[in-house]
């Protein structure tokens, strides 16, 4: 029989061990969270690497097959539809992911409302794109038909609620695996078309088919992983109204970002011709395909950052800073590699007909650094409910790009458009944040040495 003081001593030891146990449990939870984020990013990264590798080779083959002029017509049509593709998502992706993390009990209402908004948004996209191209003076040959075909495929984007849900659960492997299989099958179809000397219109139809088939596949994957829940998705008018009120700055800013990415191609086609669009797109296709890196990282860490923001501002700040530092290092490394190998890349992939693209690629390699910064900063602003800052910066970025394109394209063509693009991204990343004390504080918090979090 233990003495009373021994019993007290035993309970004291247990109390002394409690902080240690909590620390161990906390470390285990963080380890599980980090592992989940890493696995999620790995799957997203694998899907994008497959797209980048196969897509880049096919794009180069297609460019050689079509030549700069027809390749320019195809990319003009894609870029024109992209001007309206903000209506495909309505800026809901990041907001929905945040709400699913913070309000998991409202999952069916949130996803049902998102699906409804995006379905009507994509119908609006089709109407706007087909009407606008008919009003454009001197569009490229067959561009109106191509725009109608490509925009029709966006109906499949209404199934994007499935992708958002898997991202919010850091389970993107299901979506990534599905898209790898689907993309590989469509890549094989494009190879068959290239070998059989198919016309340009056949490749346009594959773009439409890819969007529609992806939408059907996303619905199927969601249904298989959530037995019987597809029919439980219930749009709610009050939720739709709240989402639209929350997202309208993101709709406008997202539209402005898309304009900024595609304005140069549209203006080149109108001012300098389809040949310049082909030369320009050959270089920018590679750089734009690398934008998946900050997007995949941001999507993977966003749920964890949203939870950190709820727990502790210091933890959120330190976590954000670490992610930003890693992205900055990656972007600088990639930009430098592209800069020193731009001539080799263009010659190997596209051949002598696209030789002027090498200088354009070297300019855009440095723009990539600032795009990485802006992509992650935008996600942070969404988590912090600062969508109006995103909208303000997007407006200013498009304005700089528009003015620079008007000044530089008439004289230097595709090269002028490249410098205009670089100027707009540098302004957005480094100059515009200096305008307010709030954004100046955020810049400092992302650069300062991390302070240890209190756990």
Helices and strands as residue ranges (DSSP letters): H 4-82, H 86-89, H 92-102, G 104-106, H 107-135, H 143-152, G 153-159, H 160-168, H 173-195, H 200-225, G 230-232, H 237-271, H 274-289, H 292-311, H 313-349, G 352-354, H 357-383, H 387-412, H 414-426, I 427-431, G 432-435, H 437-447
